[in-house]
Amino acid sequence: MVKTDPKINQNKNTICPRCKGNGYFVVPNKSVEELGKEVTVQCPMCESQGEINDPNDDIIITSNGMHQLQ
């Protein structure tokens, strides 16, 4: 019987690499005509949640901070 650590993060949510967990990011130029005008937009990659569900993430971080491959 395999014992599992109850404090292991079982869901495969990872921080969104596009917005870095904020749910939004800043576009430096609104358009070619309006250079230098920054625009803040919601992140379409994570749908402004800050996390994405990554089923290919096989790294488990245990409660003591150890990284394990699943």
Backbone as JSON Lines, residues from 0, in Angstrom:
{"i":0,"aa":"M","n":[0.84,-1.17,0.0],"ca":[0.0,0.0,0.0],"c":[0.89,1.24,0.0]}
{"i":1,"aa":"V","n":[0.58,2.18,-0.87],"ca":[1.36,3.4,-0.98],"c":[0.71,4.47,-0.13]}
{"i":2,"aa":"K","n":[1.49,5.07,0.75],"ca":[0.99,6.17,1.57],"c":[1.23,7.48,0.84]}
{"i":3,"aa":"T","n":[0.25,8.35,0.9],"ca":[0.41,9.65,0.27],"c":[0.46,10.72,1.34]}
{"i":4,"aa":"D","n":[1.24,11.73,1.08],"ca":[1.34,12.86,1.99],"c":[0.1,13.73,1.81]}
{"i":5,"aa":"P","n":[-0.7,13.93,2.85],"ca":[-1.94,14.71,2.69],"c":[-1.69,16.18,2.37]}
{"i":6,"aa":"K","n":[-0.48,16.66,2.6],"ca":[-0.19,18.06,2.34],"c":[0.35,18.3,0.94]}
{"i":7,"aa":"I","n":[0.42,17.25,0.11],"ca":[0.88,17.41,-1.27],"c":[-0.23,18.07,-2.07]}
{"i":8,"aa":"N","n":[0.16,19.02,-2.89],"ca":[-0.79,19.74,-3.73],"c":[-1.27,18.79,-4.83]}
{"i":9,"aa":"Q","n":[-2.51,18.31,-4.75],"ca":[-3.04,17.33,-5.69],"c":[-3.54,17.97,-6.98]}
{"i":10,"aa":"N","n":[-3.99,19.23,-6.94],"ca":[-4.45,19.85,-8.17],"c":[-3.24,20.31,-8.98]}
{"i":11,"aa":"K","n":[-3.42,20.39,-10.27],"ca":[-2.32,20.69,-11.17],"c":[-2.32,22.16,-11.59]}
{"i":12,"aa":"N","n":[-2.74,23.06,-10.72],"ca":[-2.76,24.47,-11.04],"c":[-1.36,25.05,-10.86]}
{"i":13,"aa":"T","n":[-0.93,25.81,-11.87],"ca":[0.35,26.5,-11.8],"c":[0.13,27.98,-12.07]}
{"i":14,"aa":"I","n":[1.05,28.79,-11.65],"ca":[0.95,30.23,-11.87],"c":[1.06,30.5,-13.36]}
{"i":15,"aa":"C","n":[0.21,31.36,-13.84],"ca":[0.17,31.69,-15.26],"c":[1.48,32.38,-15.67]}
{"i":16,"aa":"P","n":[2.16,31.86,-16.71],"ca":[3.43,32.47,-17.12],"c":[3.25,33.81,-17.84]}
{"i":17,"aa":"R","n":[2.08,34.06,-18.37],"ca":[1.87,35.3,-19.12],"c":[1.67,36.49,-18.21]}
{"i":18,"aa":"C","n":[0.79,36.36,-17.21],"ca":[0.5,37.49,-16.31],"c":[1.22,37.36,-14.97]}
{"i":19,"aa":"K","n":[1.92,36.25,-14.76],"ca":[2.67,35.98,-13.53],"c":[1.78,35.98,-12.29]}
{"i":20,"aa":"G","n":[0.54,35.5,-12.46],"ca":[-0.37,35.34,-11.33],"c":[-1.23,36.55,-11.01]}
{"i":21,"aa":"N","n":[-1.06,37.66,-11.74],"ca":[-1.85,38.86,-11.46],"c":[-3.24,38.82,-12.06]}
{"i":22,"aa":"G","n":[-3.4,38.13,-13.19],"ca":[-4.67,38.12,-13.88],"c":[-4.77,39.21,-14.93]}
{"i":23,"aa":"Y","n":[-3.76,40.05,-15.0],"ca":[-3.71,41.11,-16.01],"c":[-2.25,41.38,-16.35]}
{"i":24,"aa":"F","n":[-2.02,42.07,-17.46],"ca":[-0.68,42.5,-17.81],"c":[-0.76,43.81,-18.58]}
{"i":25,"aa":"V","n":[0.36,44.48,-18.72],"ca":[0.42,45.79,-19.36],"c":[1.0,45.64,-20.76]}
{"i":26,"aa":"V","n":[0.28,46.17,-21.74],"ca":[0.75,46.21,-23.12],"c":[1.44,47.57,-23.28]}
{"i":27,"aa":"P","n":[2.72,47.59,-23.68],"ca":[3.45,48.86,-23.69],"c":[2.94,49.89,-24.7]}
{"i":28,"aa":"N","n":[2.41,49.46,-25.84],"ca":[1.91,50.38,-26.85],"c":[0.49,49.99,-27.22]}
{"i":29,"aa":"K","n":[-0.42,50.95,-27.12],"ca":[-1.82,50.67,-27.44],"c":[-1.97,50.29,-28.9]}
{"i":30,"aa":"S","n":[-1.33,51.03,-29.79],"ca":[-1.35,50.73,-31.22],"c":[-0.14,51.39,-31.87]}
{"i":31,"aa":"V","n":[-0.01,51.19,-33.15],"ca":[1.11,51.79,-33.87],"c":[0.97,53.31,-33.88]}
{"i":32,"aa":"E","n":[-0.25,53.8,-33.94],"ca":[-0.48,55.24,-33.95],"c":[-0.25,55.87,-32.58]}
{"i":33,"aa":"E","n":[-0.45,55.11,-31.52],"ca":[-0.34,55.65,-30.16],"c":[0.81,54.97,-29.42]}
{"i":34,"aa":"L","n":[2.02,55.24,-29.86],"ca":[3.2,54.67,-29.22],"c":[3.41,55.29,-27.85]}
{"i":35,"aa":"G","n":[3.81,54.48,-26.92],"ca":[4.08,54.97,-25.57],"c":[2.88,55.01,-24.66]}
{"i":36,"aa":"K","n":[1.68,54.76,-25.17],"ca":[0.49,54.76,-24.32],"c":[0.24,53.33,-23.84]}
{"i":37,"aa":"E","n":[0.45,53.09,-22.55],"ca":[0.29,51.75,-21.98],"c":[-1.19,51.43,-21.79]}
{"i":38,"aa":"V","n":[-1.51,50.15,-21.98],"ca":[-2.87,49.68,-21.79],"c":[-2.81,48.44,-20.89]}
{"i":39,"aa":"T","n":[-3.64,48.39,-19.88],"ca":[-3.74,47.22,-19.01],"c":[-4.89,46.36,-19.5]}
{"i":40,"aa":"V","n":[-4.58,45.07,-19.75],"ca":[-5.59,44.14,-20.27],"c":[-5.67,42.91,-19.38]}
{"i":41,"aa":"Q","n":[-6.84,42.28,-19.39],"ca":[-7.02,41.04,-18.65],"c":[-6.34,39.91,-19.4]}
{"i":42,"aa":"C","n":[-5.83,38.95,-18.67],"ca":[-5.07,37.85,-19.26],"c":[-6.02,36.82,-19.89]}
{"i":43,"aa":"P","n":[-5.91,36.6,-21.2],"ca":[-6.76,35.6,-21.84],"c":[-6.28,34.17,-21.61]}
{"i":44,"aa":"M","n":[-5.01,34.01,-21.25],"ca":[-4.45,32.66,-21.07],"c":[-5.05,31.96,-19.84]}
{"i":45,"aa":"C","n":[-5.2,32.7,-18.75],"ca":[-5.75,32.12,-17.52],"c":[-7.14,32.65,-17.22]}
{"i":46,"aa":"E","n":[-7.71,33.43,-18.12],"ca":[-9.02,34.04,-17.94],"c":[-9.09,34.88,-16.66]}
{"i":47,"aa":"S","n":[-8.03,35.62,-16.42],"ca":[-7.88,36.54,-15.29],"c":[-7.93,35.84,-13.93]}
{"i":48,"aa":"Q","n":[-7.63,34.55,-13.88],"ca":[-7.61,33.82,-12.62],"c":[-6.23,33.83,-11.96]}
{"i":49,"aa":"G","n":[-5.18,33.98,-12.76],"ca":[-3.82,33.96,-12.22],"c":[-3.21,32.58,-12.18]}
{"i":50,"aa":"E","n":[-4.0,31.55,-12.39],"ca":[-3.51,30.17,-12.4],"c":[-4.07,29.45,-13.61]}
{"i":51,"aa":"I","n":[-3.3,28.5,-14.12],"ca":[-3.79,27.66,-15.2],"c":[-3.7,26.2,-14.77]}
{"i":52,"aa":"N","n":[-4.6,25.4,-15.28],"ca":[-4.61,23.99,-14.98],"c":[-3.69,23.3,-15.97]}
{"i":53,"aa":"D","n":[-2.58,22.77,-15.49],"ca":[-1.58,22.14,-16.35],"c":[-1.55,20.64,-16.08]}
{"i":54,"aa":"P","n":[-2.21,19.83,-16.93],"ca":[-2.22,18.38,-16.68],"c":[-0.86,17.73,-16.92]}
{"i":55,"aa":"N","n":[0.06,18.4,-17.58],"ca":[1.38,17.83,-17.85],"c":[2.39,18.15,-16.75]}
{"i":56,"aa":"D","n":[1.98,18.86,-15.72],"ca":[2.88,19.21,-14.63],"c":[3.04,18.0,-13.72]}
{"i":57,"aa":"D","n":[4.21,17.4,-13.73],"ca":[4.45,16.19,-12.95],"c":[5.31,16.44,-11.72]}
{"i":58,"aa":"I","n":[5.6,17.68,-11.39],"ca":[6.42,17.99,-10.24],"c":[5.52,18.22,-9.03]}
{"i":59,"aa":"I","n":[5.81,17.54,-7.95],"ca":[5.04,17.67,-6.71],"c":[5.92,18.38,-5.69]}
{"i":60,"aa":"I","n":[5.37,19.39,-5.04],"ca":[6.07,20.09,-3.97],"c":[5.42,19.67,-2.66]}
{"i":61,"aa":"T","n":[6.17,19.0,-1.82],"ca":[5.64,18.5,-0.55],"c":[5.59,19.62,0.47]}
{"i":62,"aa":"S","n":[5.04,19.32,1.63],"ca":[4.85,20.33,2.68],"c":[6.18,20.85,3.22]}
{"i":63,"aa":"N","n":[7.25,20.09,3.1],"ca":[8.54,20.57,3.58],"c":[9.37,21.22,2.47]}
{"i":64,"aa":"G","n":[8.76,21.43,1.31],"ca":[9.44,22.16,0.23],"c":[10.24,21.29,-0.72]}
{"i":65,"aa":"M","n":[10.2,19.98,-0.56],"ca":[10.95,19.09,-1.44],"c":[10.21,18.95,-2.78]}
{"i":66,"aa":"H","n":[10.96,18.93,-3.86],"ca":[10.4,18.75,-5.2],"c":[10.57,17.29,-5.6]}
{"i":67,"aa":"Q","n":[9.47,16.67,-6.04],"ca":[9.5,15.27,-6.45],"c":[8.83,15.14,-7.81]}
{"i":68,"aa":"L","n":[9.32,14.21,-8.6],"ca":[8.64,13.88,-9.85],"c":[7.61,12.81,-9.56]}
{"i":69,"aa":"Q","n":[6.47,12.92,-10.21],"ca":[5.41,11.95,-9.98],"c":[5.59,10.77,-10.87]}
